[in-house]
Amino acid sequence: MQALKRKLEELDPPLKHTLEEREGTLIITLFDPQLPAKTQRSFSARLLHNRELLYEVVRDAVNELRAIGAYPPLDAKALLTD
């Protein structure tokens, strides 16, 4: 999870995020500090163990926010690379 947090902070522009656990589900909320925009995704414990799928879902959420701010979308491997 630390690697994912670091990747979100390294984006240009960076995204703010919160992580919250509710009833065995991890909820990530992404905020664009330059826009009044946010999006949320929920992850089961099973999904958290599938790194590729987890990053794909987060990338889709990031691209949702980037589209609102007229930024180019991230490609498929943008968050996966270390």
N, C-alpha and C positions, 0 to 999 in steps of 0.2 A: 504494500500500500504506500510505503514511503516513496518508491520509485514513481508511482502514479502521481502523487502529490508534487514531486519535483518536476515532472513533465508538464503538469498544468501550470506551474509557476514559471516555467521556461517559455511558454507560448508567447507569441508576439501578436497581439497584446495578451498579457497574462490574464488568467481567470481566477477569481476567488472561488473558494469552495468550502462546503461544510460536509462533514460525515456524521451520520447519526444512526444508531442502532435501535430498531423497534421490533420487538417480538421475533428475534432471530433474522431480521432482514436489515441489510445495510442500505441506507438512503444517502445518496450523494446529491447535493444541490450545487449547481454551478451558477456563478454570478458574473456578468460582465460589468466591471466597475465603471466603464465608460458609457454604459447604456442602462436604462431601467429594464433589464432583461434577466431572467433566470430560467433554469430548467432543472428538473429532478429526474433521477432514475433510481429504481429499487433493485437490489441484488439479493438473491437467496444465497445461503451458505454454499450451495452446490455451484452456483455461477461464479462465486469468488475464487473457486479452485481452478477455473478454466480461464487462464490468463488472457489468451487470445480473444475469447468471446467477451470477457470483461472489458478489455481495452477497445474492442469494436463498439460496444454499447456506449462507452464513455466518449469515444471519438464521434459517434453520431450525435450525442448530446452537445459536444463542443461545436460541431458543425452547425447544429441548429442555432446556437447563439451567434456564431460567426456570420451566418446568413443574414441575421437581423442587423448586424453592424456593417454589412457589405465587405467582409473580409473573405479571402479565398478559403475554400474548405481544406481541411487536412486530408492528406492521402492515407491510404489504408495502413501504412506502416509508421506513420508519424509518431504515435505514442509508444509503439512497441520497441523502437530502437533505443538502446541504452548508450 
